[in-house]
Amino acid sequence: MLVLLAVNVFWALNVVVSKIAVDDLALPPLFYAALRSALVVLALAPLLGRVPENLPRVLAIGLAISGGSFALLFVGLQSASPSAAGIVGLAGAPLTVLFAILFLKEQVRWRRALGIALTFVGVAIAIGSPSGLESGWGLGFVFASSVIGALGSVFFKRLSIGAVTMQAWAGLASVIVLLPLSFALESGQGAALAASPLAVAGCVAFAGLVVSVGAHSSYYRILRQHDANLVAPFTLLTPLLTIGFGAWLTGDPIGWPLLGGAALAMLGVAIIVLRPSRALFKPLLVRPRL
């Protein structure tokens, strides 16, 4: 439980640290996502020694649940507050179920349907809160990040590859796509690095090593030892901690609409997570990004 608490703290802090990186430090978001992925590849390079079956599909799905969804999140965080982004990110769970209905013929009864409805209502309330309204267009990219992550989570179920090994291949796919895309669409990479090299290095190291390699690996190690129904609900601490860290570190406006929306969305996700499912990989149901 202490390890799970630490993992949730790191996940929540990652949203705030990423906000600082792409907003305060003016680091281009695609470039930041590529640097994070490159560090993951370096740390997990030994896992790339064996090429998995159906490599193109592994790379495509890995891009969706790693660099692709993170890149959209980082673009959104240029204007969105960490608190509002953390709540909108909860939409990943109902989106995953909806995509599973479409692609995997998942059966949904009234309880999970209620959970899906509550989550979307809660997210809508959070978007209409003061913090959400101040976030502007950024929350659209955060929601798009959840859509891409949810799609990847659904198809991950069909791969015969471990979650940590998938991180390595997902990081490689992300670097291959995002680095050239950054230099084609963005500018100011060198200026941002030169202006605050230590701060940038700290943000990238935290996102790549502490969060992606350390926290995610610990999460999946615990999942191998315990039932997913016991472990996965602990991830609902992340949005609560994100709201707290956002208010403390970046001065997010916190009010009853945001807290009420968060409560509804978290109740909906809890219902979704606790209902049985054979078609979905529950750890990625609640954590649609690697």
N, C-alpha and C positions, 0 to 999 in steps of 0.2 A: 504493500500500500504506500509506503514511503517513496519507493521508486516510481510508482505511478503518479504520485503527487508531484515529484520532481519533473517527470516527463511533461505533465500538464503545465507546469510553471514555465518550462522552456518553450513549449509550443505557444503559449500565450505571449511570452516576451518576444518571440520571433516576429509576431505581427507588429509590435511596437518598434523593435529594432529595424525591421524592414521599412516602416514608415519613416524613421529617421534617415535611413540610407537613401531612399528615393526622393524624399521631400527636403529635409534639412541639408543633407550632403549633396543633393542634386545629382545623384548617381543614376544614369539612365536605367530604367527598370529591366529592359531586356538584357542589358549588359550585366546588371546585378544578378539576374537569374542565371545567366551563363557562367559567371564567376562562381556562384554557389554550386552549380552542377559540376564544374571543373574540379572543385575541391572534393566533392563527393567521389568523383571518379578516381582521383589520386588516392584517397583514403581506402577505397574498396577495390582497387585495381586487381588484387589477387583473385577476386571473384569473376573476373572477365576471362580467366584462362580457359574455360569450357564454354563453347558457343552453344546456346540453347536451341531447341527445336523451333522452327518457324521464326527465325531471327527478325525478319521484317515486321511481323506482327508484334513481337516483344518490344521492338524499338518504337513502334507507333503507339502502343498502349503505354509504354514507359514515358514517352513524351507527354501524353495526355495527363497522366497522374503525377508528373514531376515538373519538368521545366515549363511545359505549356501552361498548366494551371497556375503555377507560381508566377510566371511572367504576367499573366492577366491580373493576378492578385496585386503584384507590385505596381503595375500601371494604375490600378484603382487606388492604391494607397497614396498616390501622388496628391490626391485631393480628399479621399475618404479618411475618416477618423478610424483608428484601430478598434474602438468599441463597436461602432456600427458595422465595420467589416467583419468582426468576429461573429456578430449575430447573423448577418446575411450569409456568412459561410455555412451556417447550419442548414441552409437549403440543400446542401449536398446530399443529405440523407434521403429526403423524400424524392429528390430528382433521381437518385440511384434506384429507388424502388420503381419509379415510373418507367425508367429505361429498362429495368429488368422485366416489367410487364410487357413492354414492347418487343424486346429482343430475346428474352429468355423464357417467355410465357409464365412468368411468376404469378402465382395466385395470391390475391389480396382480399382479405375479409374486412369486415366493418371496423375492427379495432385499428388495424394499420391504416385504413382509409381515414379514420378519425385523426390518427397521428400525422398523416400527410397534410390534412386540412389545417390542423392546429399549427404546424410548423410554418406553413405559408402565411397564415394569418399573423403569427408572431413576427415573421420577417417583414411583412408589410407594415405593421405597427412600428417596428424599429426604423424602417426607412422613413416613416413620417415623423419620427422624433426629432428634436432639435439637432442632435448629433447626426442623424441621417440626412436631414435637410441641408446641413452645412457641408456634407460630403459630396453633394452634387452628383456629377456624372461618374464619379469614381465607383460608386456602389454598383453601377451597371457592369463595370469590368469585374468587380468582385463576384457578382452573380454569374457572369460568364465563366469565371474561373471555376465556380462550383459546377456548372453545366459540363465543362470539359473534364473535370475530375470525376464527376459521376459517370460519364460515358466510359472513361477508362476503367473505373472500378468495376463496372458491369462485365466488361470483356476480360478483365484480369482473372475472373473466375475460370475461364476456359484455358488458361495457361498452366503448364506443369513446371512452375518455377517458384522458388522460395521468395518471400517478400524482400529480404535483405539483398539477395542476389539481384532481384529485380531493380533495387535501388541503383546498383552499379550500372546496369544496362540502361536504365532510365536516365541516369546522369550523362552517360555517353551520348545517347540520342539527343538530349537537351543541348549539350555543348555543340554538337554537329549542326543543329538547326538554329539555335538562338544566337550564337556568336556572329556568324555572317549576317543574320537578320538584323542584329543590333547595329552593325556598321553600315548596313544598307538604309536603315530607317531612323537611326538615332545619331546624335552628335554630342560632343562634350565628354566623351569617356575619359580622354587623357586629362582634361581640365579638372574633372571631379577627382580623379586619382591624385593629381598633383596638389590640389587644394587641401585635401585632408587624407593623406595616405594611411596614417595609423588608424583613424576612425573607420575608413573604408575597409581596411584589413580586419579590424575587429568585428565589423558587421558581417563580412563574408565568412570569417572563421566561425562566428557564432551560428550563422544560418547553415553553413555546410557541415561543420564538424560536430558542434554541440547538439544542434537540432536534428539534422538529417541523419547523420551517422550515429551519434550517441543516443538521442531520445527515441528515434524511430527503431533503432536496433534493440534497445531495451524493451520497448513496447512489444515488439514481435517475439522477443525471447520470453517475456512473461506470458504471452498468448500461447506459446508452446507448452507451458507448464500448467495453465489454468483454463477453465472454460471461458469461451468468448462472452457468454451472457454475464459473467462476473466481471470481466475486465473492461469490455467496451463501454458500459455506462459511465465508467470513471472519466472518459474523455469529455463528458458534459461539464467538467470543471473548467475546461479550456475557455469557453466563452465568458464564464463568470470572471475568471482571472484576467482575461483580455479587457473586460470592462474596467476592472479595478486598476490594472496597469495603465490603461489609456487615460483614466481620470488622474492618476498620480503622475505619470511621466510625460504625457503629451497634452494634458489639460483638456481632455474631451469633455464636452457638456453632457452630464449624466442627469437624466430626469426620469419621472415615472413612466412616460411612454416607452422609453428605451428599455427600462427594467421590466415593464409589463410585457412588451414584445419578446424580450429575452426569455421570460418565464414561460410564455405560451409556446415559443419555438422549442425550448428545451424539453417541455412536457411532451410535445409531439414527437421529437426525436427519440425520447426515452421509450415511448410506446412502440415506435418503429423498431428500435433495436431489440427490445425484449420479446417481440413476436418471432416465432420460429420461421426460418427460411433455409431452403436447400440450394437455392439458385444464387445466393449472394454470399460474398466473402465479408462477413460482418466487420472485421477490423477496418476494411476500406470503406465500409458503409458509413462509419462515423469519422474516418480520416481519409477523405478521398484524394489526398496528396501524399506522396512519398518524399 
